[in-house]
Amino acid sequence: MLRLSELKLPLGHPPEALENAVRARLGVGEGVPIEFTVARRANDARRKSAILMVYSVDVTVADEAALLERFAGDPHVRPTPDTGYGFVARAPAGGPATRPVVIGAGPCGLFAGLILAQMGFRPIILDRGKVVRERTKDTWGLWRRGVLDPESNVQFGEGGAGTFSDGKLWSQIKDPRHLGRKVLTEFVKAGAPPEILTEAHPHIGTFRLVTMVEHMRETIQSLGGEYRWQNRVDDLDIAVSADGSRRIRGLHLHTGEYLAADHVVLAVGHSARDTFAMLHARGVHVEAKPFSVGVRIEHPQSWIDRARFGDCARHPDLGAAAYTLSHHCTNGRTVYSFCMCPGGRVVAAASEPGRVVTNGMSQYSRAEFNANSGLVVGIDPVRDYPGHPLAGIELQRRLEERAFVAGGSTYAAPGQRLGDFVAGRPSTELGAVIPSYKPGVTLTDLATVLPRFVVEAMREALPAFGRQIPGYDHPDAMLTGVETRTSSPIRVTRGRDFQSLNTAALFPAGEGAGYAGGILSAAIDGIKVAEAVALSITGGARAAA
């Protein structure tokens, strides 16, 4: 089979145009039988007057070897890559003596559990939160009534923080083994639309993610895996040898139960602050890492569509427009868009009482009125929170507490019109953009909430972004704060064997451990860690090919 890439056709082309383009690229006439499937579809909107659809297709045709020889040196005609997934190990007959434990049921923990279950290791999956349907009710309790459940919210519970997001399923990480394809394939099996296998920037949306997570849980359980909900891990039992080496041997749960465990996947997500403190207290190697802070910015989606696609805005092959922006400021900071959610809403994402956190969410249709994105500024430990591995967490908390007070101490969020923010005056009334955040927005001055260098950088970047996307810096665009959970503020450092640097058999994984950012990269990291656990259990014995 051959992979043809960079096949470009005009927006709205007839169905037969793609086959004609394939034949033209290969130089084969209509009398030569071919079969093809779309491997990837994207759009090129750099010229709004001539937007193109860009395809990669997999083609079956006679004399493929001769065609490859003829196109030698052409990077757009290649053999189709093998994207199939092979298990690295299999559980011994009867299963392992002690079942591996996965802490956390977000994307990383979900795929670590799934891969371990598919290899026959019957994992136990612990999560401090609730099953996704009950968790959804608790989350709506904050959004609708201003009532926060610290153990069941946007951050904690089945599906993790990614469940209440845009459901983006792409990443910029290197993926030479095509593990991302394994993730997408499992999602389709669980009910995701098949288009995610071919779209260049696939997404799912919250409502579909809920059902998919349930189906994947059922799969894991059918393979011998076990879930234990509302089981928070409060302490580790670590054996220390005479030579000072350390190895995990069990977990203390908040219920008072002790769970023996000799292989533990730590996939707790980026907001498990109490867990990070416990790890540090127990001597597990933890270090501070960079993250970003800022606000959510909202525009009517129609403004973004028009700016990106011109007269082609809302064409069914294009959908709601997205954007990616970055600006390097004179104060040495970088301002960039983060987790852009077309046709979505800004949501309350707090996990601790007395603090306000924002995030973005979209449904699969991306049909809501506003577009939103994080507008954030990069910060780093040496410059901004030196002296302690957990200092970044304390910085997050201070900003979230300020936002809570500025919003009125009711989980309403502080908000400001962009024009007022740039001018340095508090907002007193809304303009053309109505904020979507629930339980509500209190108009104020966000400069009283954010660090001064963040405010300065954002004020410089906004006009620059307006030059890239006309209308982006419109005075009525809405800013809502604060966005502090862009990524984990710590890294639970691991070695090449995926185990903690100083605590054997503890496998830090995913976003919370500092090794992923987003659903897809977290899921891929979960697969890699599950493989490392399996090889550790089997003594390195690999499954037959």
C-alpha positions as CSV (number, residue, x, y, z in Angstrom):
1,M,0.0,0.0,0.0
2,L,1.2,3.5,-0.8
3,R,0.8,6.7,1.2
4,L,0.2,9.8,-0.9
5,S,0.4,13.1,0.9
6,E,-0.1,16.8,0.1
7,L,-3.0,16.2,-2.3
8,K,-4.6,19.6,-2.5
9,L,-8.1,20.3,-3.7
10,P,-10.4,23.4,-3.6
11,L,-12.9,23.8,-0.7
12,G,-16.2,22.2,-1.7
13,H,-14.7,19.9,-4.4
14,P,-16.9,17.1,-5.8
15,P,-16.3,13.6,-4.3
16,E,-14.8,12.3,-7.5
17,A,-12.1,14.9,-7.5
18,L,-10.0,13.1,-4.9
19,E,-9.8,9.9,-7.0
20,N,-8.9,12.0,-10.0
21,A,-6.1,13.6,-7.9
22,V,-4.8,10.2,-6.8
23,R,-4.7,9.0,-10.4
24,A,-3.0,12.1,-11.6
25,R,-0.3,12.0,-8.9
26,L,0.5,8.3,-9.7
27,G,0.1,8.7,-13.5
28,V,-2.4,5.9,-13.8
29,G,-5.5,6.1,-16.1
30,E,-9.1,5.2,-15.4
31,G,-8.6,1.7,-16.7
32,V,-6.2,0.8,-13.9
33,P,-8.1,-0.4,-10.8
34,I,-7.2,1.4,-7.5
35,E,-8.6,1.4,-4.0
36,F,-7.9,4.2,-1.5
37,T,-8.9,5.5,1.9
38,V,-8.3,8.9,3.4
39,A,-5.5,8.8,6.1
40,R,-5.6,12.4,7.0
41,R,-7.6,15.5,6.1
42,A,-6.7,19.1,6.9
43,N,-7.3,22.6,5.5
44,D,-4.9,25.3,4.3
45,A,-6.6,28.7,5.0
46,R,-3.5,30.9,4.4
47,R,-5.3,32.4,1.4
48,K,-8.9,33.1,2.5
49,S,-10.0,33.6,-1.1
50,A,-8.7,30.1,-2.1
51,I,-8.9,27.8,0.9
52,L,-7.7,24.3,0.1
53,M,-8.4,20.9,1.5
54,V,-5.2,18.8,2.0
55,Y,-5.3,15.0,2.0
56,S,-3.1,12.1,2.7
57,V,-4.5,8.8,1.3
58,D,-3.5,5.2,1.4
59,V,-3.7,3.6,-2.1
60,T,-3.7,0.0,-3.2
61,V,-2.7,-0.4,-6.9
62,A,-0.9,-2.9,-9.0
63,D,2.9,-2.8,-9.4
64,E,3.4,-0.7,-6.2
65,A,7.1,-1.6,-6.2
66,A,7.5,-0.2,-9.7
67,L,5.7,3.0,-8.7
68,L,7.8,3.4,-5.6
69,E,10.9,3.1,-7.7
70,R,9.6,5.7,-10.2
71,F,8.8,8.1,-7.3
72,A,12.1,7.5,-5.4
73,G,13.1,10.7,-3.7
74,D,9.5,12.1,-3.7
75,P,8.6,12.6,0.0
76,H,4.9,12.6,-0.9
77,V,4.8,9.0,-2.3
78,R,5.9,6.5,0.3
79,P,5.0,3.0,1.6
80,T,2.1,3.3,4.0
81,P,3.6,3.1,7.5
82,D,2.6,0.3,9.8
83,T,0.6,1.9,12.6
84,G,-0.5,-1.3,14.2
85,Y,0.1,-1.8,17.9
86,G,1.8,-4.9,19.4
87,F,1.8,-5.7,23.1
88,V,5.3,-5.8,24.6
89,A,4.6,-8.5,27.2
90,R,1.9,-10.9,28.5
91,A,1.0,-11.7,32.1
92,P,2.2,-15.1,33.4
93,A,-0.4,-17.9,33.6
94,G,-2.7,-17.1,36.4
95,G,-1.7,-13.5,36.5
96,P,1.0,-11.7,38.5
97,A,1.4,-12.5,42.2
98,T,0.5,-8.9,43.2
99,R,-1.7,-6.9,40.8
100,P,-0.3,-3.6,39.6
101,V,-2.1,-0.5,40.9
102,V,-2.9,2.6,38.9
103,I,-3.6,5.8,40.9
104,G,-5.8,8.0,38.9
105,A,-8.5,7.4,36.2
106,G,-7.8,10.3,33.9
107,P,-6.5,9.8,30.3
108,C,-3.1,8.5,31.5
109,G,-4.4,6.2,34.1
110,L,-7.2,5.1,31.8
111,F,-4.8,3.9,29.1
112,A,-2.3,2.5,31.6
113,G,-5.1,0.4,33.0
114,L,-6.4,-0.5,29.6
115,I,-3.1,-1.7,28.3
116,L,-2.3,-3.6,31.5
117,A,-5.7,-5.3,31.3
118,Q,-5.3,-6.2,27.6
119,M,-1.9,-7.8,28.5
120,G,-3.6,-9.8,31.2
121,F,-2.3,-8.1,34.3
122,R,-5.7,-7.4,35.9
123,P,-4.8,-3.9,37.3
124,I,-6.5,-2.2,40.3
125,I,-7.4,1.4,39.4
126,L,-7.9,3.8,42.3
127,D,-9.4,7.2,42.0
128,R,-10.2,9.8,44.7
129,G,-13.3,10.9,42.8
130,K,-16.5,9.4,41.5
131,V,-17.7,7.6,38.3
132,V,-18.1,10.1,35.5
133,R,-21.9,10.4,35.7
134,E,-21.9,11.2,39.4
135,R,-18.9,13.5,38.9
136,T,-20.8,15.4,36.2
137,K,-23.6,16.1,38.6
138,D,-21.2,17.4,41.2
139,T,-19.4,19.6,38.6
140,W,-22.8,21.1,37.6
141,G,-23.3,21.8,41.3
142,L,-20.4,24.3,41.2
143,W,-21.4,25.8,37.8
144,R,-25.1,26.2,38.7
145,R,-25.2,26.7,42.4
146,G,-21.7,27.7,43.4
147,V,-21.2,24.5,45.5
148,L,-17.8,22.9,45.3
149,D,-17.1,19.2,46.1
150,P,-13.3,19.1,46.6
151,E,-13.1,15.4,45.7
152,S,-15.5,15.5,42.7
153,N,-15.1,18.3,40.2
154,V,-13.5,19.3,36.9
155,Q,-10.1,18.0,38.2
156,F,-10.9,14.9,40.1
157,G,-12.9,11.8,39.1
158,E,-13.3,9.4,36.2
159,G,-11.9,10.7,33.0
160,G,-9.8,13.4,34.6
161,A,-9.6,17.1,33.7
162,G,-9.8,16.2,30.0
163,T,-13.4,15.1,30.3
164,F,-14.5,18.8,30.8
165,S,-12.5,20.3,27.9
166,D,-12.6,20.6,24.1
167,G,-11.5,17.0,23.9
168,K,-8.6,17.8,21.6
169,L,-6.8,14.7,20.4
170,W,-3.6,15.9,18.8
171,S,-0.2,16.6,20.1
172,Q,3.2,17.9,19.0
173,I,5.1,15.1,20.8
174,K,7.2,12.7,18.7
175,D,5.4,9.4,18.2
176,P,7.6,7.1,16.1
177,R,5.7,4.0,17.3
178,H,2.3,5.5,16.4
179,L,1.0,5.1,19.9
180,G,-1.4,7.9,19.2
181,R,-3.1,5.7,16.6
182,K,-3.7,3.1,19.3
183,V,-5.3,5.8,21.5
184,L,-7.6,7.0,18.7
185,T,-8.5,3.5,17.7
186,E,-9.5,2.6,21.3
187,F,-11.5,5.8,21.4
188,V,-13.4,4.8,18.2
189,K,-14.1,1.4,19.7
190,A,-15.5,3.2,22.7
191,G,-17.9,5.3,20.6
192,A,-15.9,8.2,19.3
193,P,-16.8,9.4,15.8
194,P,-14.6,7.6,13.2
195,E,-13.5,10.9,11.7
196,I,-11.0,11.3,14.6
197,L,-8.8,8.8,12.7
198,T,-8.5,11.0,9.7
199,E,-8.9,14.7,10.8
200,A,-5.7,16.6,11.2
201,H,-7.0,18.2,14.5
202,P,-9.5,15.7,15.9
203,H,-11.6,16.5,18.9
204,I,-14.5,14.9,20.7
205,G,-16.1,17.2,23.2
206,T,-17.4,16.6,26.8
207,F,-20.7,14.8,26.3
208,R,-19.2,12.1,24.0
209,L,-16.2,11.7,26.3
210,V,-18.4,10.8,29.2
211,T,-19.9,7.9,27.3
212,M,-16.6,6.8,25.9
213,V,-15.0,6.7,29.3
214,E,-17.8,4.5,30.6
215,H,-17.4,2.0,27.7
216,M,-13.6,1.8,28.3
217,R,-14.2,1.2,32.0
218,E,-16.5,-1.7,31.0
219,T,-13.7,-3.1,28.7
220,I,-11.1,-3.0,31.5
221,Q,-13.5,-4.7,33.9
222,S,-14.3,-7.4,31.4
223,L,-10.6,-8.1,31.2
224,G,-10.2,-8.6,34.9
225,G,-9.4,-5.0,35.9
226,E,-10.9,-3.5,39.0
227,Y,-11.9,0.1,39.9
228,R,-12.2,1.5,43.4
229,W,-13.8,4.9,43.5
230,Q,-13.5,7.5,46.3
231,N,-10.2,6.0,47.3
232,R,-7.7,8.7,47.9
233,V,-4.1,7.6,48.5
234,D,-2.9,9.4,51.5
235,D,0.5,7.8,52.1
236,L,3.1,5.4,50.6
237,D,4.7,2.4,52.3
238,I,8.3,2.5,51.1
239,A,10.8,-0.1,52.1
240,V,14.4,1.2,52.7
241,S,17.3,-1.2,52.4
242,A,20.5,-1.1,54.3
243,D,22.2,0.5,51.3
244,G,19.6,3.2,51.2
245,S,17.8,2.0,48.2
246,R,14.0,2.4,48.3
247,R,11.1,0.4,46.9
248,I,7.4,0.8,47.2
249,R,5.5,-2.0,48.8
250,G,2.0,-0.6,49.6
251,L,-0.4,2.2,49.8
252,H,-2.3,3.8,52.7
253,L,-5.8,4.9,51.6
254,H,-7.8,7.6,53.3
255,T,-10.4,5.0,54.2
256,G,-7.8,3.5,56.6
257,E,-7.3,0.5,54.3
258,Y,-3.8,-0.7,53.4
259,L,-3.3,-2.0,49.9
260,A,-0.1,-4.1,49.2
261,A,1.4,-3.0,45.9
262,D,4.8,-3.8,44.3
263,H,4.1,-1.9,41.0
264,V,2.4,1.5,41.2
265,V,1.5,3.8,38.4
266,L,1.2,7.4,39.7
267,A,-1.2,9.1,37.2
268,V,-2.8,11.7,39.6
269,G,-3.2,14.7,37.2
270,H,-1.8,18.2,37.6
271,S,-4.1,19.3,40.5
272,A,-3.4,16.6,43.1
273,R,-1.6,19.1,45.3
274,D,-2.0,17.1,48.6
275,T,-0.5,14.1,46.8
276,F,2.5,16.1,45.6
277,A,3.1,17.3,49.2
278,M,2.9,13.7,50.5
279,L,5.4,12.5,47.8
280,H,7.8,15.2,48.8
281,A,7.4,14.5,52.5
282,R,8.1,10.8,51.8
283,G,11.3,11.6,50.0
284,V,10.2,10.8,46.5
285,H,12.2,12.9,44.1
286,V,10.2,15.9,43.1
287,E,11.3,19.1,41.3
288,A,9.7,22.4,40.3
289,K,9.0,22.9,36.6
290,P,7.8,25.7,34.4
291,F,4.1,26.4,33.8
292,S,1.9,29.4,32.8
293,V,-0.7,31.6,34.3
294,G,-3.1,34.1,32.8
295,V,-6.8,34.4,31.9
296,R,-9.4,33.1,29.5
297,I,-10.2,35.4,26.6
298,E,-13.6,35.2,24.8
299,H,-14.8,36.5,21.4
300,P,-17.9,35.7,19.5
301,Q,-17.0,32.6,17.4
302,S,-18.3,34.4,14.3
303,W,-15.5,37.0,14.7
304,I,-12.9,34.3,14.7
305,D,-14.5,32.4,11.8
306,R,-14.6,35.6,9.7
307,A,-11.0,36.5,10.6
308,R,-9.7,33.1,9.7
309,F,-11.8,32.0,6.8
310,G,-13.2,35.2,5.3
311,D,-16.2,34.6,3.0
312,C,-15.8,30.8,3.6
313,A,-16.6,31.1,7.3
314,R,-18.9,28.3,8.6
315,H,-18.4,26.1,5.5
316,P,-19.3,22.6,6.6
317,D,-15.9,21.3,5.7
318,L,-14.2,23.9,7.9
319,G,-16.3,24.0,11.0
320,A,-15.6,26.5,13.8
321,A,-12.2,28.2,13.3
322,A,-9.4,27.8,15.8
323,Y,-6.2,29.8,16.3
324,T,-2.7,29.5,17.8
325,L,-0.9,32.7,18.9
326,S,2.4,33.5,20.5
327,H,4.3,36.8,21.2
328,H,7.7,37.3,22.8
329,C,7.6,40.4,25.0
330,T,10.2,43.1,25.7
331,N,10.1,42.1,29.4
332,G,11.5,38.7,28.4
333,R,8.1,36.9,28.8
334,T,6.2,34.9,26.2
335,V,2.4,35.3,25.9
336,Y,0.6,32.6,24.1
337,S,-2.9,31.1,23.5
338,F,-3.5,27.8,25.3
339,C,-6.2,25.2,25.0
340,M,-8.3,27.1,22.4
341,C,-12.0,26.0,22.5
342,P,-13.9,27.0,19.4
343,G,-17.7,27.4,19.9
344,G,-17.4,26.6,23.6
345,R,-17.6,28.1,27.1
346,V,-15.4,29.1,30.0
347,V,-15.9,26.8,33.0
348,A,-15.2,26.9,36.7
349,A,-12.4,24.4,37.4
350,A,-11.6,24.9,41.1
351,S,-10.7,21.9,43.2
352,E,-10.0,23.6,46.5
353,P,-12.4,25.7,48.6
354,G,-12.0,29.5,48.5
355,R,-10.2,29.5,45.1
356,V,-11.3,30.3,41.6
357,V,-9.8,28.6,38.5
358,T,-11.0,28.9,34.9
359,N,-10.7,26.4,32.0
360,G,-12.3,26.0,28.6
361,M,-14.7,23.4,27.3
362,S,-16.5,22.6,24.0
363,Q,-18.9,20.0,22.8
364,Y,-18.3,18.0,19.6
365,S,-20.5,20.3,17.6
366,R,-18.6,23.4,18.7
367,A,-21.8,25.3,18.2
368,E,-22.0,27.6,21.2
369,F,-21.8,31.4,20.7
370,N,-18.3,32.2,22.0
371,A,-14.8,31.1,21.2
372,N,-12.4,31.0,24.2
373,S,-8.8,30.4,24.8
374,G,-6.3,30.6,27.6
375,L,-4.2,33.8,27.3
376,V,-1.2,32.9,29.4
377,V,2.3,33.9,30.2
378,G,5.1,31.4,30.7
379,I,6.8,31.4,34.2
380,D,9.7,29.4,35.5
381,P,11.0,28.3,38.9
382,V,14.4,30.0,38.9
383,R,12.9,33.4,38.1
384,D,9.4,33.3,39.7
385,Y,9.1,30.7,42.5
386,P,12.6,29.6,43.6
387,G,13.6,27.8,46.7
388,H,11.3,24.8,47.1
389,P,10.0,22.1,44.7
390,L,6.4,22.9,45.7
391,A,6.7,26.7,45.5
392,G,4.8,26.8,42.2
393,I,1.8,25.3,43.9
394,E,1.8,28.0,46.5
395,L,2.0,30.6,43.7
396,Q,-1.1,29.0,42.0
397,R,-3.0,29.1,45.3
398,R,-2.2,32.7,45.9
399,L,-3.5,33.7,42.5
400,E,-6.6,31.5,42.8
401,E,-7.4,33.0,46.3
402,R,-7.1,36.6,44.9
403,A,-9.5,35.6,42.1
404,F,-12.0,34.2,44.6
405,V,-12.0,37.4,46.6
406,A,-12.1,39.7,43.5
407,G,-15.0,37.7,42.2
408,G,-17.0,38.3,45.4
409,S,-16.1,35.1,47.4
410,T,-18.9,33.1,45.8
411,Y,-17.0,31.2,43.1
412,A,-18.0,33.9,40.6
413,A,-14.9,34.9,38.6
414,P,-13.3,38.3,38.2
415,G,-13.7,39.6,34.6
416,Q,-12.8,42.6,32.6
417,R,-13.3,44.0,29.1
418,L,-10.2,43.9,27.0
419,G,-10.2,47.6,26.3
420,D,-10.4,48.4,30.0
421,F,-7.6,45.9,30.8
422,V,-5.3,47.5,28.3
423,A,-6.2,51.0,29.5
424,G,-5.6,50.1,33.1
425,R,-9.1,50.8,34.4
426,P,-11.7,48.6,36.1
427,S,-14.7,47.5,34.0
428,T,-18.1,48.6,35.1
429,E,-20.2,47.3,32.3
430,L,-20.2,44.6,29.6
431,G,-19.9,45.3,25.9
432,A,-20.7,43.2,22.9
433,V,-19.2,40.0,24.3
434,I,-21.2,38.2,27.1
435,P,-19.0,36.0,29.3
436,S,-20.0,32.3,29.4
437,Y,-18.5,31.5,32.8
438,K,-20.8,30.1,35.4
439,P,-21.7,30.7,38.3
440,G,-21.1,34.2,37.1
441,V,-18.6,37.0,36.4
442,T,-17.9,40.0,38.6
443,L,-16.5,43.0,36.7
444,T,-13.3,44.4,38.2
445,D,-9.6,45.1,37.5
446,L,-7.7,41.9,36.7
447,A,-4.4,43.8,37.4
448,T,-5.2,43.4,41.1
449,V,-5.3,39.6,40.7
450,L,-2.4,38.8,38.4
451,P,1.3,39.4,38.9
452,R,2.5,42.7,37.4
453,F,4.8,41.1,34.9
454,V,1.9,39.0,33.6
455,V,-0.3,42.1,33.2
456,E,2.5,44.0,31.4
457,A,3.2,41.1,29.0
458,M,-0.5,40.6,28.2
459,R,-1.0,44.3,27.5
460,E,1.9,44.3,25.1
461,A,0.8,41.1,23.4
462,L,-2.9,41.9,22.8
463,P,-2.3,44.5,20.0
464,A,0.2,42.2,18.4
465,F,-2.4,39.4,18.3
466,G,-4.9,41.9,16.9
467,R,-2.6,42.4,13.9
468,Q,-2.5,38.7,13.3
469,I,-6.3,38.1,13.8
470,P,-8.3,41.2,13.0
471,G,-10.7,41.9,15.9
472,Y,-8.8,39.9,18.5
473,D,-8.0,43.0,20.5
474,H,-11.5,44.4,20.2
475,P,-12.2,46.5,23.3
476,D,-15.3,44.3,24.1
477,A,-13.5,41.0,24.1
478,M,-13.9,39.5,27.5
479,L,-11.1,38.4,30.0
480,T,-12.0,36.1,32.8
481,G,-9.5,35.0,35.5
482,V,-7.6,33.1,36.5
483,E,-6.1,30.4,34.4
484,T,-3.5,28.6,36.6
485,R,-3.8,24.9,35.7
486,T,-2.1,25.0,32.3
487,S,0.3,22.2,33.4
488,S,1.7,20.6,36.5
489,P,4.0,22.9,38.5
490,I,6.1,19.9,39.5
491,R,7.8,16.9,37.9
492,V,8.1,13.6,39.7
493,T,11.4,12.7,38.1
494,R,11.8,9.3,36.6
495,G,14.5,7.4,34.8
496,R,14.7,5.7,31.4
497,D,12.9,2.7,32.9
498,F,10.0,5.0,33.8
499,Q,10.5,4.4,37.5
500,S,11.0,7.2,40.1
501,L,14.6,8.2,40.3
502,N,14.9,7.2,43.9
503,T,11.9,4.9,44.6
504,A,11.8,1.7,42.7
505,A,8.5,0.3,41.3
506,L,6.8,3.7,41.5
507,F,6.1,4.8,37.9
508,P,5.3,8.6,37.7
509,A,3.1,9.2,34.6
510,G,1.1,11.7,32.7
511,E,0.4,15.4,33.2
512,G,0.6,15.4,37.0
513,A,4.1,13.9,37.0
514,G,5.2,16.5,34.4
515,Y,5.4,14.2,31.4
516,A,2.4,15.1,29.2
517,G,0.1,18.0,28.3
518,G,-3.3,17.2,27.1
519,I,-5.5,14.1,26.5
520,L,-3.4,12.5,23.7
521,S,0.0,12.9,25.1
522,A,-1.2,11.8,28.6
523,A,-2.8,8.7,27.1
524,I,0.4,7.9,25.1
525,D,2.5,8.2,28.3
526,G,0.0,5.9,30.0
527,I,0.7,3.3,27.3
528,K,4.5,3.7,27.7
529,V,4.3,3.4,31.5
530,A,2.0,0.3,31.3
531,E,4.6,-1.3,29.0
532,A,7.4,-0.5,31.5
533,V,5.3,-2.0,34.4
534,A,4.6,-5.2,32.4
535,L,8.3,-5.7,31.5
536,S,9.3,-5.1,35.1
537,I,6.8,-7.7,36.3
538,T,7.9,-10.2,33.7
539,G,11.6,-9.6,34.3
540,G,12.0,-8.1,30.8
541,A,10.5,-11.0,29.0
542,R,8.8,-9.7,25.9
543,A,5.8,-11.1,24.1
544,A,6.3,-13.1,21.0
545,A,5.8,-11.0,17.9
